[in-house]
């Protein structure tokens, strides 16, 4: 049985609860990106807070076993479990009113919060399994990515210099943990910039599915996927040089598409600074 079919069967169980207003298939399965490691991600939208019994009923209905069962935190209930057929499900439950509030904060108030953008992305790409009216209303809200959100994402993420200036000092000192942490952090910043530049909501806070970015970005440096991988697994000296080139190319793309942004001149000057060596 395919994962989408299993997801539909699970939605039929969740909708038995009158508090459930909609069930959305999210994650890799909703986008056709699943592989042998994929689980089923479902967003459940409730009219009122679910009890522990509400959350456990579907688990018991499929003879499942709980992996994690989190209390309500950050406006979300979350659990993961295995069915009796050893299929893993990741469940994120929200009040429907919370979903609308988060979406509004992203598309009307231009908040960059990655968790809230993940909600917008899940709705944008997700597949309605129950509650079409509720899901359709949400999809209309996220249909247009705001230009101001794009500018906010670019301004926030293109600011790389606070630690990037130290890269050669870390390299000379063989500070590998700090250096690779820095390099990964810079790559995440560049990806955040590209998500804004392409007007796409962040779909995972840790930039999962990185090998799909060359497909979903229309504005991007050449050979992005290969270069991101090479930076992480290649010779560290070459990796730094490659990352320097990638930074410049992303900066050039921003100038090409948003050349009137007031902070660009100051950013360019700071990005070019490298921590000087002490010659004494």
Protein Blocks (a to p, Z undefined) as FASTA:
>chain_A
ZZklmmmmmmmmmmmpmklmbdcdehjllnopacfkbccddddddfbdcdfklmmmmmmm
nopacfbdcddeehiacdddddfkopacddddddfklmmmmmmmmmmnopabfklmmmmm
mmmmmccfehklmmmmmmmmmmpccfklmmmmmmmmmmmklmmmmmmmmmmnopaklmmm
mmmmmmmmmmmmmmmmnopacfbfnlpaklmmmmmpmbdcehklmmmmmmmmmcfklmmm
mmmmmmmmmmmmmmmmmmmbfklmmmmmmmmpccdddfZZ
